[in-house]
Amino acid sequence: MSEVIRRHGQVWTVLLAAALLLLSGTALADQSRERVVGAMPSLAPMVEQATPAVVNIAVTRTQRMPDAMRFFDQRDLRRFFFEGEPEEEREPPVRRSRAAGSGVIIDAANGYIVTNHHVVAEADSVTVGLQDGRQFEAELIGSDSQTDLALLKIEADRLSELSFAEIRDLRIGDYVVAIGNPFGIGQTVTSGIVSALGRGGINNENYEDFIQTDAAINVGNSGGALVDLDGRLVGINTAIISGSGTSAGVGFAVPVDMVATVVEHLERDGVVRRGQLGVMIRDYTPGMEETLQLGANRGALVTQVAPGSAADEAGIEVSDVVTAIDGREVTNGRDLRNAVGLTRLDEEVRLTLYRDGEEIQVTAILRSADQDVAATEDEETATGRRADDDQFHGARLGNVSGQDGVEVREINRQSRAFAAGLRPGDIIREVNRQPVSNLREFNEIARQDAQVTALGVVREGQRLLIVL
């Protein structure tokens, strides 16, 4: 009997142990499932933090309708049958249009919102819609078409704002999120990566240093936020390249360092008061350095200095290569143009440049500018060349009577020489930094195998550098 009881006790012990193991396994499985579910990657926490600072913008505009689009009304009929129509009835008809965009709250205490210039340009009214459903009429503090940025202000409490990321830490391949109001349907979040940095050429009249992203950006996203995975603002979404007008994965955002500088101008003056350096520039490349031996591999090559300009007073000369401004590296003409264009009027800047292989430091005080601060020439270069006795890429050349040099007598307006900037009456005194006194010397140098041909030209007493 006792043996039976002992045997039964062993069975119960085994069964109890199995049950405990089963329960333990179930609990471990539950915990494991919780860890897996909790570890699933999600942007939700960051999005919940960032989206209250991104606003919808509704804009109304009044547009004058051309006469060809008018329909006959009673006033038109009176014109056929009566005379003496009151002058006020001859006003051209108008049409009110509405548009939608996005904006980003960057200063909750002051109610400051950044958006694109093109979103609010010529607006009769601007209404800002918050994520919590509140709406406010916005005041336009200032706008700048050349960076496509505008600053708005609303009077509201309980606002959220986005902090600025450190743009120097942003790398190609970093994940980013675009937040905005595409097609006016309401706040939307899309994700992607940084596809490129320092993009330009979208509009050569503007100051451009775009962040390129493949996060979906569509009409209505303009002025919205591009943020990193910490929810910090890295750029203001501005433009897309698309054959259809919808996202093709090539979107552009103005970087926050440019945003911060422009906002400072707009908050203070309502406009960006740009200074002018007074130079014509073009990109300086390693290929040019191989030929010209100026001492720098990359930078902004000075091809013309305006007499009496800030550059002239600072001692900048044609053929100088600018490689830094206020300690910031200049790798091409756009870098210099952007830096000068975002610097205040009458402010002093420190320029690092190379001249004949020697590094030089100069300071310049930027002057008033009615036009762009530093115009950039056509960057096309020639890789091959042919110099006949009196022809050079579409320009007919000849010796100069009574002085050294070669004169441009005629030029084909469709030629490479004309596109590079050569004009009739120009006197060519140098070719690739070598002096020439006549056509024979010019041809000898121009026939040499070089990646570029740089012409030192005198026009109306002023020195120019023209690069083909």
Secondary structure, DSSP 8 states (H G I E B T S, - for coil): -HHHHHHHHHHHHHHHHHHHHHHHHHHHHHHHHHHHHHHS--SHHHHHHHGGGEEEEEEEEEEE--GGG----HHHHHHHH-S---GGGGS--EEEEEEEEEEEEEETTTTEEEE-HHHHTT-SEEEEE-TTS-EEE-EEEEEETTTTEEEEE---SS-----B--GGG--TT-EEEEEE-GGGS--EEEEEEEEEEEE--S-TTS---EEEE-S---TT-TT-EEE-TTS-EEEEEEEE--SSSS--S-EEEEEHHHHHHHHHHHHHHSS--BEE--EEEEEE-HHHHHHH--S-SSEEEEEEE-TTSHHHHHT--TT-EEEEETTEE--SHHHHHHHHHTSBTT-EEEEEEEETTEEEEEEEE-EE-SS-SEEE------S---B-SSEETTEEEEE-TTSSSEEEEEE-TTSHHHHHT--TT-EEEEETTEE--SHHHHHHHHTS--S--EEEEEETTEEEEEE-
